[in-house]
Amino acid sequence: MEGTKAAPKTFKGDADEVDMFLCRFERMAQLHSLTDTQKCDRVTEYCGRMVRQTIEGFKAHQDKNWEQLKAKI
């Protein structure tokens, strides 16, 4: 999780980095057996403040729908 080698670097919203960020986040989530609901809850821990606020505003985040949230990110 946070602070480990498997943890993704902080995502600050760079479109060129979103695919790699999501790939690393999902790999880490799989390693720790996170559910889709937990992924929705935890993904913002690896984001900068502005990105975190944006993600938290998405309906998919509020509904805990990981596939839709991933698409929105």
C-alpha positions in Angstrom: 0.0 0.0 0.0 1.1 3.6 0.5 4.9 3.9 1.0 5.6 0.4 -0.4 7.5 -0.5 -3.6 4.2 -1.7 -5.2 2.4 1.7 -4.5 1.9 3.9 -7.5 3.5 7.4 -7.5 1.2 10.3 -6.7 -1.0 11.0 -9.7 -1.4 14.7 -10.4 -3.6 14.6 -13.4 -1.1 14.4 -16.3 -3.0 12.7 -19.1 0.2 11.1 -20.3 0.5 9.3 -17.0 -3.0 8.1 -16.4 -2.8 4.7 -18.0 0.4 3.9 -16.1 -1.0 5.1 -12.9 -4.2 3.0 -13.2 -2.1 0.0 -14.2 0.2 0.3 -11.2 -2.8 1.0 -8.9 -4.7 -2.1 -10.1 -1.6 -4.3 -9.8 -1.1 -3.1 -6.2 -4.9 -3.5 -5.5 -4.7 -7.1 -6.8 -1.6 -7.8 -4.7 -3.6 -6.8 -1.6 -6.9 -8.4 -2.8 -8.9 -5.2 -2.8 -12.5 -5.3 -3.8 -13.9 -2.9 -6.4 -15.4 -0.9 -3.6 -12.1 -0.7 -1.8 -10.4 0.4 -5.0 -12.9 3.3 -5.2 -12.1 4.2 -1.6 -8.4 4.0 -1.9 -7.5 5.3 -5.3 -7.6 8.9 -4.1 -4.9 8.2 -1.5 -2.5 8.1 -4.5 -3.7 11.4 -6.1 -2.8 15.0 -5.6 -5.3 17.3 -3.9 -6.9 18.6 -7.1 -7.2 15.2 -8.7 -8.6 13.8 -5.4 -11.3 16.4 -5.2 -12.2 15.8 -8.9 -12.5 12.1 -8.4 -14.5 12.4 -5.2 -17.0 14.5 -7.2 -17.6 11.7 -9.8 -20.9 9.9 -9.4 -19.0 6.6 -10.0 -16.9 7.3 -7.0 -19.9 8.0 -4.8 -21.6 4.8 -6.2 -18.4 2.8 -5.6 -18.5 1.6 -9.3 -14.8 0.9 -10.0 -15.2 0.2 -13.8 -17.1 3.5 -14.4 -14.7 5.4 -12.1 -11.7 4.0 -13.9 -13.2 5.1 -17.2 -13.8 8.6 -15.8 -10.3 9.0 -14.5 
